Every structure is written in C-alpha cells, then in structure tokens.
Amino acid sequence: MSLNLRFGLADDGDNRWEIRKKRLFSFFEHYRPDFIAFQEANAFQIEFLCNILQGHRYIGKRSPAPPFWQNNVLFYPDSWVCRWSDHFFLSDTPNVPSRFPESKWPRQCTLGAFTREDRCLVCVSTHLDFDARVQIRSVHIIQRRLKGRCADVPVILMGDFNATPDAPCHAALTAPEDSDSKDALVFKNAFSPPYPPTFHGFSGKTDVGHIDWILYRGNIVPLGTRVITETFDGGYPSDHFPLLAEFCWNGAGRTNLRRPAGPGPLS
C-alpha cells in the first residue's frame, strides 16, 4: 500500500489531523497489507500509526526530527526481517539533508531490504517534487542507489510522484533511453491504463490524475490493484486516495540480497 498521509500540521478544517486520525482506526481494520509506504508523515503521526499498526515495525523516521519534518516511512510486519535500510535525499548531496535548487521542498527516499524464510524483497517509499527536470534527476538518483545493491531481488517502488504516467519521470523508470539511465533498473506499473485518479483534496472527486504510483520489478507479478475511494467514519484518511496492490511470487524467489556499500545508513 502507498498513502500520502498529508502533512499533520496543515490547517485542513474538518479534515485536520486531530479529526481524521480517528478514521485510520477503521481504515486499518479493513486493510492491513504487508508493506505500507507513507509519505508526508510528521513524527507525531508516525507515533500514532505505531499504536494502531500493532505487530509492525518501521523504517525512515528521522530522530530527533525538526518540528516540520516530513518523513517517507515504510511499515512492515514482524513476519519480515529488515536486513538493511537506506534513507537519502533527492539532491546533489543525497547523504545530507538537502534539496535541488529548483525543488520547492527537500525530498527524500526510504528503502528497505527484507527477508522472510527464503524470500527477499526491497520496498521503497519516495515523494518527488513538482518540477519535471527535478523529477527526472530524482528518479535517476533512486535508480543508481538501487543498482548494485539489490542484485536480482524484486523491488516495489511506491510513492507520491507529483506526476502522471505520461510524464518523463515515469518513462525514465519504466523505459529508460537516455545515456544517464541506460543501465538503470527498469520497472513496470502495477496499474494499467486508464490509470485511476489518486489525488482528491478531501473532495472524494475522481477527476484528478494518477500521481501516486506502485511500480515493481523482478520475479513478482501483480494479482490485483485498486485505489481505495471509500470514506471511513464519515471522512477520508487523507487528501490522497490509498493505493493497494497484491503481488505473488513468480518462481522460487531465492535471490541474492547484498548489503549496500557506501555511506547509506544501515539497520
């Protein structure tokens, strides 16, 4: 699952965090996937999620975090073991808090490598900025960070990309052609055209583009996908609709999971 949780300090009136957080109790009674990629989560929102996602662990929270800090967090159940994790910035200096000069906000990416029995899987949560050129540079950073670390391990890349699938950054991930990404990992979109809208601004309207994606590669195949558009306890959990995808293993799934080299943080 991927969900832009919506900045918890935003002045959203009847949809402010103190009201809509109660909707998540009902939401997670209905949906409890193995991996949940959150974007735009404040530290106090993550603490709340820990209380309702019992039996789950998470990666991606900065501690201590500045008051307005937003995290891209991955929650996962105890049945999976996180072998290593990495958190970096989508900028020219990924290992320190930073942003591209053209970025409106500092954007980040969190990834984790997980095992369960003989299965290996890498999951990624990210949030891109608005500028198309920055988006291209950002996905190249993610591709380079993944390349050489994941070997033939399946990867699920989730997040708010602030772009629809006809954007250049989607092509850079699914059909890279330029010289900077000719050796990059190639992904597929778990959803198919016509891509369902994912942003609604608490309106529930389904006339805005598919800007949240679940992409994948490796020996997994999607069994089904959906965008969750229903309300919970009279409202929406976020101004984005959650995305849900179910995958099955395509083959034995015994893969070589390498520890990352370089300065990326480990857990």
N, C-alpha and C positions, 0 to 999 in steps of 0.2 A: 504494500500500500504506500502511496505517496500523498502527502497532505501539506500544503502551505497552511500553517496553523493560524496565521495572521498575528502580527505584532501585538503583544499583550498590553502595551501601554497606549494603544491607539484610542482616540475618542470616538467610539462607534455607537454611542447612544444605547439603544436597546440591544445591541449586539456586542457591547463591550465585554471584555474578558470575564469579569466577575459574574456576568449573567450567562454567557454562552458556555462557560466551562462546565456548567451542570449538564449541558446537552451531551458532553462527551461520555458521561456515565452510561447513558442509554446507547450512544453510538457504539461503544466498545462492548456492550452486551450483545450487539448484533454482529459485529465484525471484530475478529481477533486474528489477523494474519500473522505469519511467522516474522516478517520483517516490515517495519513501519518507518518510512523516511519522512521526517518532519522538516519543514523549512520555516524560517522566520520565528523561531521559538525563543522566548526570553527564559532566563534561568528559573524564574518562579513558575513558568508554565511547565518546564521540564519536571520540576519537583512535583507538581500536581499530577502529571502523567505517570510518574513513578507510583503514585498512590493508587491509581486505577488500573495500571497495567501490571498487576501482581504477577510475579514469576518471570518478569522481563528485566533485562539489563539494557544499557545504552552506551553509545559512544558519541563523541562530538561536542560535548559541553565544555566550554572554557571555564576554568575555575582557578581563582575567582574571576567573575565576569564583570565588565563595566555595566552600569545600570541599564543602558540602552542596547546592550549587546544582543545580537540575534544569532542563534545557532542553527546549523543544519545537523539534526540528530538522527541516529539510527537506533531504534529499539528492536531487541531480538529476544526470544525466549531462552530459558535456561537449557533447553534441549540442544541449542547450538553453542559452540565454543568459539569465542573470538580469538584467533591466533595472532593477529596483529591489526593495528588500525593506523590511519593516517588522517591528518587534518591539515589543510593548506589553503592558501588564499589564491584567488584568481587574479593574479597580478604579475608584474615582472620580478617580484621577490616573494615567491609563494610561501616561504618558511617564516615570514614575519608578518604581523598584521599590516596590511597594505591594500591598495587598490590601483587599478589603472587610472591615469589622469582623466580619462573620458568616462569613468564609471561614476554613477551617482552615489553609490554606496560601496563599502568594502564587501566583496562577495567571497564566499567560501565553498569548500567541498570537504565532505567527510566520507571516508570509505573504510570498510572493514572486511577482513578475510575470515571466513567462518568454516568450521567443520562440524559434522555430525556423523558418527560412525565412519563410513568410508566416503562420505560426500563432502565436497568442497564447494564453496560459493563465495563470491565477492559481491557486496552490496555497496551502493554509492548513493549519497544524498547531496544534491547541489542546488544552487539558486543563482541564476545568471542575471546580469544587469541588462539594461534596456538597449544600449547602443549595439547595432548589428556587428560592427567591427570588433567591439569588445567581446561579444558573444563568440565569434569565431576564435579569437585568441584564447578565450576561456576554455572552450572545448578542446583546443589543442593541448593546453596545459593538463587537462584531465586525462586525455589520451596518453600523453607522454608519461604521466605519473603511473598510469596503469600498465603501460607497456614494460615488459621485462619483469614485472612483479607478480603477474597472475598466471604466467605460462598458459596452459590450456584450461584454466579454471573458468567456469561460467561466471559471467558478470551481469548484474542487474543495475542499471543506471537510472535513478529516479530524481525528480525534482521539478521546480518551477523554472522553466527556461525563458520565460517572458518572450516567447516567440512561438509561432505556429509551425507545423511541419513543412510548410513551403518556404521556410526561412533558410538562409545559407548555413546557419549553425547546425540545423537538422541534417542537411546534406553532408556537412563535414563529419558528422558522426555515423551516418548510415551509408554514404557513398563518397568517401574522400577521394579527391582527384588531384589537389594541388600538391606541390613538392613538400610543403611543410608537414603534410599528414599522410603521405603515400604509404608509410609503414605503420600507420595507426591501427588500433583495434577497430573493427567495423561492427556496428550494432544494427539491430532491427527494432522497429517499433512494435510493441506488443499489441497496440491498437491498429485498426485498419481504417482506410477511408470509407465513408466520410467521417473524419475524426470528430468525436463528440466534444462539445464545449466544456471547459473546466473552470473558468472564472465567471462569477456571477455577482460579486459585490454585495452579498447578502440579499439579493433580489430573488434568487431562485430561477432567474431567466436563463435560458439555454441558447442564447444568440451571440455569445462572445466566443472567441477562438479557443482552440485546444493548445493552451500554453503550458500545461503540466504534462509531463511525459513519463512513461515507463519503457525504457529501452533494454535490450538484452542481447547477449551473445554467448556462444558456447553450446554445450550439449544439454540445453534445456529448451523446451518448447512451450508456448502458452496454450493452456487448455481453455481459457476464457478470460474476458476482460469486462469491466463495467466502470462507469462513472456513477457515483452514488449521489443522487439528486434529492433524496427524500429529507424531510425535516425530522428532528429529534427533540422531543419535549417542546414543541412549538417553534423551533427555530433551527438555524443551520450552525454546524460546528465552526465554520469558517467562511470567509468570503470566496474561497475556492471550494469546488467540489472535490471530495476524495476520489482517488483513482485506485482501482483494485485489479490485480492480475493474478491468475493462478497458473503455476508452471508445473510441468512434470519433467523428470529426468529422461533424456533421450540417450540411452546407453548406460554403461556400467557406472559412470560418474566418478571413477577413481582417477583423480587428477593430481598433478604436482603443484603443491601450494608453496611458493617461495616466500621467504621473509624479505621485506623490502631492504634495499641498500640505500645509503644516503641519510640525510638528516631528518626524515619524517619521523614523527613520534610513534612509539610502539606501545602496545598494551598486551 
